[in-house]
Amino acid sequence: MLTDSILTLATFVPTAGAIVVALLPRKGKVLQWWTLIVSLITFGLTLHLPAHFAYGQPGYQFEQNHVWVVSPAIRYHLGVDGLSMWLVVLTGFLSVIGVLASWNVIEKRTKEFYFFFLLQQTAMIGVFVALDMFLYYCFWELSLVPMAILIAIFGPERGPKTALKFFCYTFIPSALFLVAILWLYAKTGTFDYVELQRALTTNSALFAPEALWWVALAFLVAFAVKVPVFPLHGWLSDTIYEAPSAMAMVVAGKLGLYSILRFNLGLFPAQSRMFAPLMIALAVIGILYGACVALAQTNLRRLVSYAMLSALSFCVLGIFSFSLAGLNGALYQTLNEGLTGSSFLILVGFLHERYGTYEMSQYGGLAARLPNMATFYVITALALIGLPILNGFVGEFLILSGSFAGHERWVAAATIGVILGAAYMLWMIQRIFYGPQSSFVTNSPAPDLVGREYVALVPIALLMLVMGVASPYWMHAINEGVSSLANSSTQTVTSTAIAEKR
């Protein structure tokens, strides 16, 4: 049955497509069309998950659990729940959008680009569905390779140096993460996430509290770099600037935030509580720092990177609030950032295709020449700043309301970040599209959006609206996924308090 193997198909169809890409000729648009077909098939497979998801059923669904390696005990264990299901669907959706956004941009070394683009889809989906820690680590590390190679190949200014910087930033903490995984295996004899969670919950005598603290820290640092959490964001700006738009869409946020939710909160709730005050402080600093630096940018692509840092820091704040509303908001905002951040990057890329520059000082009065593009810019900007009825409002409201109890001052400071976010986004819109028309725009006529660009942008814009007014459709599964995390955190606090009284 399709349901029995749906996760394997969704994960490895892109790999099969990549192998075919390596064999296809570099003629015309053959590679683009083939990659689009593979991406559409993958997206269709991911849609099987919400269509057949059994709400109210505990545990993981669409599971596959087989022996992969006997010794050490590594299992091919895949499954999804409310935490991961929509992230898998989002990855499939963005793969289609990424192909459309790259259609005319990637003109040289197209075979290399689309080969690694599809390989990246396998790595992304694999991270979200893997329930064996060794298997998860394989996908986690695989996600670094296509990104680094494509940055090195297609970076317009400092591609190889940026690729090395990105790889070192993300690989070195991952090495410590691997050591932590091996330590857990040495203690429990299993890499299986479900078995590890059970052992950490029921056999606490196996683990020294100090050792668990260091293991949880190794997990957290590896994931925090990938988010990125301030001050571990040093790779972000250059990577967003140098990476092709289709790859920049997936570089920040989703993998790190999901992994913190799944593994730090799922395996180490007590240690996560210890880290919470520091993480909340870093999240709020990241919100304000990212917004202030974005406000000072003159380069559109750099503005996107710092806007991402600020927006993703809201998700970190929601996660470490440990409230149900905050956790729901964090995961929902992760989906929102995937959509709105991708829309912003695509629009910036479309503008660059026409005028060849990211410098905002070159633009002015573009709304008169490109009214349809201006409309999509405005919709995306309003979604990013959290306008009610659009998707960003729901996530931000849940995060701020869920985090307020016990963190009033931090949340008050984070609210300033919302105001700053509105300032830099609206300032960007005003400077590029309104006001007097610049001589550069006057002397460089360019067409408005074309059919392919509408196909990429219209579904995202519709989703921004639908997710803003019909959020319960997504929140139903998300709430089931994060409820166990909130409950385990509450039980940890209660048991700690009882132990202290004794």
C-alpha positions as CSV (number, residue, x, y, z in Angstrom):
1,M,0.0,0.0,0.0
2,L,1.1,3.6,-0.7
3,T,0.6,4.5,3.0
4,D,3.1,1.9,4.1
5,S,5.9,3.4,2.1
6,I,4.8,7.0,1.6
7,L,7.7,8.4,3.7
8,T,10.3,6.5,1.8
9,L,8.9,7.6,-1.5
10,A,8.6,11.2,-0.5
11,T,12.2,11.1,0.8
12,F,13.9,9.3,-2.0
13,V,12.0,10.3,-5.1
14,P,14.1,13.5,-5.3
15,T,17.3,11.3,-5.1
16,A,16.0,9.2,-8.0
17,G,15.3,12.4,-9.9
18,A,18.8,13.7,-9.2
19,I,20.3,10.5,-10.7
20,V,18.3,11.0,-13.8
21,V,19.4,14.7,-13.9
22,A,23.0,13.5,-14.0
23,L,22.2,11.4,-17.2
24,L,20.1,14.0,-19.0
25,P,21.6,16.3,-21.7
26,R,22.2,20.0,-21.1
27,K,19.9,21.0,-24.0
28,G,17.2,23.7,-23.8
29,K,15.1,23.4,-20.7
30,V,15.1,19.7,-20.3
31,L,16.7,19.8,-16.9
32,Q,14.3,22.4,-15.6
33,W,11.3,20.5,-16.8
34,W,12.5,17.2,-15.4
35,T,13.3,18.8,-12.0
36,L,9.9,20.5,-12.0
37,I,8.1,17.2,-12.6
38,V,10.1,15.4,-9.9
39,S,9.3,18.3,-7.5
40,L,5.6,18.1,-8.3
41,I,5.6,14.4,-7.7
42,T,7.4,14.8,-4.4
43,F,4.9,17.6,-3.4
44,G,2.0,15.3,-4.3
45,L,3.4,12.5,-2.2
46,T,3.8,14.9,0.8
47,L,0.1,15.9,0.4
48,H,-0.8,12.3,1.2
49,L,0.2,12.9,4.8
50,P,-2.4,15.5,5.8
51,A,-5.0,13.8,3.6
52,H,-4.7,10.6,5.6
53,F,-3.5,11.9,9.0
54,A,-5.4,10.4,11.9
55,Y,-6.1,13.2,14.3
56,G,-6.3,12.2,17.9
57,Q,-4.1,9.1,17.4
58,P,-1.1,9.1,19.7
59,G,2.4,8.3,18.5
60,Y,3.8,8.4,15.1
61,Q,2.0,7.7,11.8
62,F,3.0,6.3,8.4
63,E,5.8,4.5,10.3
64,Q,8.4,2.3,8.8
65,N,10.7,0.6,11.3
66,H,13.1,-2.0,10.0
67,V,16.6,-3.3,11.0
68,W,19.2,-1.5,8.9
69,V,22.4,-2.5,10.6
70,V,22.5,-5.3,13.3
71,S,25.6,-4.1,15.1
72,P,25.6,-1.3,16.0
73,A,21.8,-1.4,16.3
74,I,20.7,1.1,13.6
75,R,17.2,1.0,12.4
76,Y,15.5,2.4,9.3
77,H,12.8,4.1,11.4
78,L,10.7,6.8,9.8
79,G,7.5,8.5,11.0
80,V,5.7,11.8,11.4
81,D,3.5,13.4,13.9
82,G,2.0,16.9,14.4
83,L,5.5,18.4,14.8
84,S,6.9,17.2,11.5
85,M,4.0,16.6,9.1
86,W,3.5,20.2,7.9
87,L,7.2,20.8,7.6
88,V,7.4,17.9,5.2
89,V,4.6,19.3,3.2
90,L,6.2,22.8,3.2
91,T,9.5,21.3,2.0
92,G,7.7,19.6,-0.9
93,F,5.8,22.9,-1.8
94,L,9.0,25.0,-1.7
95,S,10.8,22.6,-3.9
96,V,8.3,23.4,-6.7
97,I,8.6,27.1,-6.0
98,G,12.4,26.9,-6.0
99,V,12.4,25.3,-9.5
100,L,10.2,28.1,-10.9
101,A,12.3,30.8,-9.2
102,S,15.5,29.3,-10.8
103,W,14.1,28.8,-14.3
104,N,15.9,31.6,-16.1
105,V,18.4,32.5,-13.4
106,I,20.6,29.4,-13.5
107,E,22.0,29.4,-17.1
108,K,25.4,27.8,-16.5
109,R,26.2,24.5,-14.9
110,T,22.5,23.7,-14.8
111,K,23.1,20.0,-14.4
112,E,25.1,20.5,-11.2
113,F,22.5,22.9,-9.8
114,Y,19.5,20.7,-10.3
115,F,21.3,17.6,-9.2
116,F,22.2,19.1,-5.8
117,F,18.9,20.9,-5.6
118,L,17.0,17.6,-5.6
119,L,19.6,16.0,-3.3
120,Q,18.9,18.8,-0.8
121,Q,15.2,17.9,-0.9
122,T,16.0,14.4,0.2
123,A,18.1,15.7,3.1
124,M,15.5,18.1,4.2
125,I,12.6,15.6,4.2
126,G,14.8,13.0,5.8
127,V,15.6,15.2,8.7
128,F,11.9,15.7,9.4
129,V,10.9,12.0,9.2
130,A,13.9,10.2,10.7
131,L,13.3,8.6,14.1
132,D,16.6,6.8,14.5
133,M,19.3,9.2,15.7
134,F,22.0,7.7,13.4
135,L,19.7,7.9,10.4
136,Y,18.8,11.5,11.4
137,Y,22.4,12.4,11.7
138,C,23.1,11.1,8.2
139,F,20.3,13.3,6.7
140,W,21.5,16.3,8.9
141,E,25.0,16.1,7.6
142,L,23.8,15.5,4.0
143,S,21.9,18.8,4.1
144,L,25.2,20.7,4.5
145,V,26.8,19.3,1.3
146,P,24.5,20.4,-1.5
147,M,24.2,23.9,0.0
148,A,28.0,24.4,0.4
149,I,28.7,23.1,-3.1
150,L,26.1,25.3,-4.7
151,I,27.2,28.4,-2.8
152,A,30.8,27.7,-3.9
153,I,29.7,27.3,-7.6
154,F,27.1,30.1,-7.9
155,G,28.2,32.7,-5.3
156,P,28.5,36.0,-7.2
157,E,31.3,37.5,-5.2
158,R,32.9,35.3,-2.5
159,G,31.2,31.9,-3.2
160,P,34.1,29.5,-2.2
161,K,34.9,31.5,1.0
162,T,31.3,31.8,2.0
163,A,30.8,28.0,1.3
164,L,33.7,27.2,3.6
165,K,32.4,29.6,6.3
166,F,29.0,28.0,6.1
167,F,30.3,24.5,6.2
168,C,32.7,25.2,9.2
169,Y,30.0,27.0,11.2
170,T,27.6,24.1,10.8
171,F,29.9,21.1,10.7
172,I,32.0,21.7,13.8
173,P,29.1,21.8,16.2
174,S,27.6,18.7,14.4
175,A,30.8,16.8,15.3
176,L,30.1,17.4,19.0
177,F,26.5,16.5,18.3
178,L,27.7,13.1,17.0
179,V,29.8,12.5,20.1
180,A,26.6,13.2,22.2
181,I,24.6,10.7,20.1
182,L,27.3,8.0,20.5
183,W,27.4,8.6,24.3
184,L,23.6,8.0,24.5
185,Y,24.1,4.8,22.4
186,A,26.8,3.6,24.8
187,K,24.5,4.1,27.7
188,T,21.3,2.7,26.2
189,G,22.3,0.4,23.3
190,T,20.0,2.0,20.9
191,F,19.8,5.0,18.4
192,D,16.1,4.8,18.2
193,Y,14.5,8.0,19.3
194,V,11.4,6.4,20.9
195,E,13.6,4.0,22.8
196,L,15.9,6.8,23.9
197,Q,13.0,8.9,25.1
198,R,11.7,6.0,27.1
199,A,15.1,5.2,28.6
200,L,15.7,8.8,29.6
201,T,12.3,9.0,31.2
202,T,12.2,5.7,33.0
203,N,15.8,4.8,33.7
204,S,17.2,8.1,35.0
205,A,19.7,6.3,37.2
206,L,21.6,5.3,34.0
207,F,22.6,8.9,33.4
208,A,24.6,11.3,35.6
209,P,22.8,14.7,35.6
210,E,26.0,16.6,34.8
211,A,26.7,14.3,31.8
212,L,23.2,14.8,30.5
213,W,23.6,18.5,30.8
214,W,26.6,18.4,28.5
215,V,24.9,16.1,26.1
216,A,21.8,18.4,25.9
217,L,24.2,21.4,25.4
218,A,25.9,19.6,22.5
219,F,22.5,19.0,20.9
220,L,21.4,22.6,21.5
221,V,24.5,24.2,20.1
222,A,24.4,22.2,16.9
223,F,20.7,23.1,16.4
224,A,21.1,26.7,17.5
225,V,23.8,27.4,14.8
226,K,21.5,26.1,12.1
227,V,18.5,28.3,13.2
228,P,20.6,30.6,13.7
229,V,20.4,31.9,17.3
230,F,22.2,35.1,18.1
231,P,25.3,35.3,18.4
232,L,25.8,32.1,16.3
233,H,24.5,33.9,13.1
234,G,27.9,34.9,11.6
235,W,27.3,32.7,8.5
236,L,23.8,33.8,7.7
237,S,24.2,37.2,5.9
238,D,27.0,36.0,3.6
239,T,25.2,32.7,2.9
240,I,21.9,34.4,2.0
241,Y,23.7,36.8,-0.2
242,E,25.8,34.2,-2.1
243,A,23.4,31.3,-2.3
244,P,21.0,30.9,-5.2
245,S,17.4,32.0,-4.2
246,A,16.1,28.4,-4.4
247,M,18.7,27.3,-1.9
248,A,18.6,30.4,0.3
249,M,14.9,29.6,0.8
250,V,15.8,26.5,2.9
251,V,19.1,27.5,4.5
252,A,17.7,29.1,7.7
253,G,15.2,28.1,10.4
254,K,13.2,25.0,9.7
255,L,15.8,22.3,10.4
256,G,17.2,23.9,13.5
257,L,13.9,24.9,15.1
258,Y,12.3,21.5,14.4
259,S,15.3,19.7,15.9
260,I,15.3,21.8,19.1
261,L,11.6,21.0,19.5
262,R,12.0,17.3,18.7
263,F,15.2,16.4,20.4
264,N,16.1,19.0,23.0
265,L,12.6,19.3,24.4
266,G,11.7,15.7,23.6
267,L,14.7,14.1,25.2
268,F,16.0,16.6,27.7
269,P,13.1,18.6,29.1
270,A,14.8,19.2,32.5
271,Q,18.0,20.5,30.9
272,S,16.0,22.6,28.4
273,R,14.4,24.3,31.4
274,M,17.9,25.1,32.7
275,F,18.8,26.6,29.3
276,A,15.6,28.5,29.0
277,P,16.6,31.8,30.7
278,L,19.7,32.2,28.5
279,M,17.8,31.2,25.3
280,I,15.0,33.6,26.0
281,A,17.5,36.4,26.5
282,L,19.4,35.5,23.3
283,A,16.1,35.2,21.4
284,V,15.0,38.8,22.4
285,I,18.5,40.1,21.7
286,G,18.3,38.4,18.3
287,I,14.9,40.0,17.6
288,L,16.1,43.5,18.3
289,Y,19.6,43.1,16.8
290,G,18.3,41.6,13.6
291,A,15.6,44.3,13.3
292,C,18.1,47.2,14.0
293,V,20.7,45.9,11.5
294,A,18.0,45.3,8.9
295,L,16.9,48.9,9.4
296,A,20.4,50.1,8.5
297,Q,20.8,48.0,5.3
298,T,21.0,49.4,1.9
299,N,21.3,46.0,0.1
300,L,18.0,44.1,-0.3
301,R,19.6,40.6,0.0
302,R,21.4,41.6,3.3
303,L,18.1,43.1,4.6
304,V,16.4,39.7,4.0
305,S,19.1,37.9,6.0
306,Y,18.7,40.1,9.1
307,A,14.9,40.1,8.8
308,M,15.2,36.3,8.9
309,L,17.4,36.5,12.0
310,S,14.8,38.7,13.8
311,A,11.8,36.6,12.7
312,L,13.4,33.2,13.6
313,S,14.4,34.6,17.0
314,F,10.6,34.9,17.7
315,C,10.3,31.2,17.2
316,V,13.1,30.5,19.7
317,L,11.3,32.7,22.3
318,G,8.1,30.7,21.8
319,I,9.9,27.4,22.2
320,F,11.6,28.2,25.4
321,S,8.5,29.7,27.0
322,F,7.3,26.1,27.4
323,S,3.7,27.2,27.2
324,L,1.3,25.4,24.9
325,A,0.5,28.7,23.1
326,G,4.1,29.6,22.8
327,L,5.1,26.2,21.3
328,N,2.1,26.2,19.0
329,G,3.1,29.7,17.8
330,A,6.7,28.8,17.4
331,L,6.0,25.9,15.1
332,Y,3.3,27.8,13.2
333,Q,5.7,30.7,12.8
334,T,8.3,28.3,11.4
335,L,5.9,27.4,8.7
336,N,5.0,31.1,8.2
337,E,8.7,32.1,7.9
338,G,9.2,29.3,5.3
339,L,6.5,30.9,3.2
340,T,7.0,34.6,3.7
341,G,10.8,34.4,3.7
342,S,10.7,32.4,0.5
343,S,8.4,34.9,-1.1
344,F,10.6,37.8,-0.1
345,L,13.7,36.0,-1.5
346,I,11.9,35.2,-4.8
347,L,10.7,38.7,-5.2
348,V,14.2,40.1,-4.6
349,G,15.5,37.6,-7.2
350,F,12.9,38.7,-9.7
351,L,13.9,42.3,-9.2
352,H,17.6,41.4,-9.6
353,E,16.8,39.5,-12.9
354,R,15.4,42.8,-14.3
355,Y,17.8,45.4,-13.0
356,G,21.0,43.5,-12.0
357,T,21.4,45.1,-8.6
358,Y,20.3,44.6,-4.9
359,E,21.1,48.2,-3.9
360,M,18.0,50.0,-2.8
361,S,19.5,53.4,-3.6
362,Q,19.3,52.6,-7.3
363,Y,15.5,52.2,-7.2
364,G,12.6,54.5,-6.8
365,G,9.1,54.8,-8.2
366,L,9.0,51.3,-9.4
367,A,5.2,50.9,-8.6
368,A,4.4,52.9,-11.7
369,R,6.4,50.5,-14.0
370,L,5.9,47.2,-12.1
371,P,2.5,47.5,-10.4
372,N,1.9,43.8,-10.0
373,M,5.3,43.1,-8.6
374,A,4.7,46.0,-6.2
375,T,1.5,44.3,-5.1
376,F,3.2,41.1,-4.2
377,Y,6.0,43.0,-2.4
378,V,3.4,44.8,-0.2
379,I,1.5,41.6,0.6
380,T,4.7,39.8,1.6
381,A,5.9,42.8,3.7
382,L,2.5,42.9,5.5
383,A,2.7,39.2,6.2
384,L,6.2,39.5,7.6
385,I,5.3,42.3,9.9
386,G,2.2,40.4,11.2
387,L,-0.8,42.3,9.8
388,P,-4.0,40.7,11.1
389,I,-5.7,38.3,8.6
390,L,-2.3,37.3,7.3
391,N,-0.3,34.3,8.5
392,G,2.4,36.2,10.4
393,F,-0.1,37.7,12.9
394,V,-1.2,34.3,14.2
395,G,2.3,33.0,15.0
396,E,3.5,36.3,16.5
397,F,0.4,36.6,18.7
398,L,0.6,33.1,20.0
399,I,4.4,33.5,20.8
400,L,4.0,36.8,22.6
401,S,0.9,35.8,24.5
402,G,2.3,32.4,25.4
403,S,5.6,33.8,26.5
404,F,4.3,36.7,28.6
405,A,3.6,34.9,31.8
406,G,6.9,35.0,33.8
407,H,8.8,36.8,31.1
408,E,7.0,40.2,31.0
409,R,10.0,42.4,30.5
410,W,11.6,40.2,27.8
411,V,8.3,40.0,25.9
412,A,7.9,43.8,26.2
413,A,11.3,44.2,24.6
414,A,10.4,41.7,21.9
415,T,7.3,43.7,21.1
416,I,9.7,46.6,20.1
417,G,11.1,44.2,17.5
418,V,7.6,44.0,15.9
419,I,7.6,47.8,15.6
420,L,11.1,47.8,14.1
421,G,10.1,45.1,11.7
422,A,7.3,47.2,10.4
423,A,9.7,50.1,10.1
424,Y,12.3,48.4,7.9
425,M,9.8,46.6,5.7
426,L,7.6,49.6,5.0
427,W,10.7,51.8,4.6
428,M,12.0,49.3,2.0
429,I,8.6,49.3,0.1
430,Q,8.5,53.1,0.2
431,R,12.1,53.5,-1.1
432,I,11.9,51.0,-3.9
433,F,8.3,51.4,-5.2
434,Y,7.1,54.8,-4.3
435,G,8.3,58.4,-4.4
436,P,10.0,60.0,-7.4
437,Q,11.2,57.6,-10.1
438,S,15.0,57.2,-10.1
439,S,17.0,57.8,-13.3
440,F,18.3,54.2,-13.1
441,V,14.7,52.9,-13.3
442,T,13.8,55.5,-16.0
443,N,16.7,54.4,-18.2
444,S,16.3,50.7,-17.6
445,P,12.8,49.6,-18.8
446,A,11.8,46.2,-17.6
447,P,8.6,44.0,-17.9
448,D,6.2,43.3,-15.0
449,L,5.7,39.8,-13.8
450,V,5.3,37.1,-16.4
451,G,3.3,33.8,-16.3
452,R,6.0,31.6,-14.6
453,E,6.5,34.2,-11.9
454,Y,2.7,34.4,-11.2
455,V,2.6,30.6,-10.9
456,A,5.3,30.8,-8.2
457,L,3.9,33.8,-6.3
458,V,0.1,33.4,-6.4
459,P,0.0,30.1,-4.3
460,I,2.3,31.7,-1.7
461,A,0.2,34.8,-1.5
462,L,-3.0,32.7,-1.2
463,L,-1.5,30.6,1.6
464,M,-0.5,33.8,3.5
465,L,-4.2,34.8,3.5
466,V,-5.6,31.3,4.2
467,M,-3.2,30.6,7.0
468,G,-4.1,33.9,8.5
469,V,-7.9,33.3,8.5
470,A,-8.1,29.5,8.7
471,S,-5.2,28.7,11.1
472,P,-7.1,25.9,13.0
473,Y,-6.7,23.6,10.0
474,W,-2.9,23.6,10.5
475,M,-3.1,24.1,14.2
476,H,-5.0,20.9,14.8
477,A,-2.1,18.7,14.1
478,I,0.5,21.1,15.5
479,N,-1.3,21.3,18.8
480,E,-1.3,17.5,19.1
481,G,2.4,17.4,18.3
482,V,3.5,20.1,20.8
483,S,1.1,19.0,23.6
484,S,3.4,16.2,24.6
485,L,6.3,18.6,24.8
486,A,4.4,21.0,27.0
487,N,3.2,18.2,29.2
488,S,6.6,16.6,29.7
489,S,8.0,20.0,30.6
490,T,5.3,20.6,33.2
491,Q,5.8,17.1,34.6
492,T,9.6,17.8,34.9
493,V,9.0,21.0,36.8
494,T,6.5,19.3,39.1
495,S,8.8,16.3,39.9
496,T,11.7,18.7,40.5
497,A,9.6,20.7,42.9
498,I,8.5,17.5,44.8
499,A,12.1,16.3,45.0
500,E,13.2,19.7,46.4
501,K,10.6,19.5,49.1
502,R,11.7,16.1,50.1
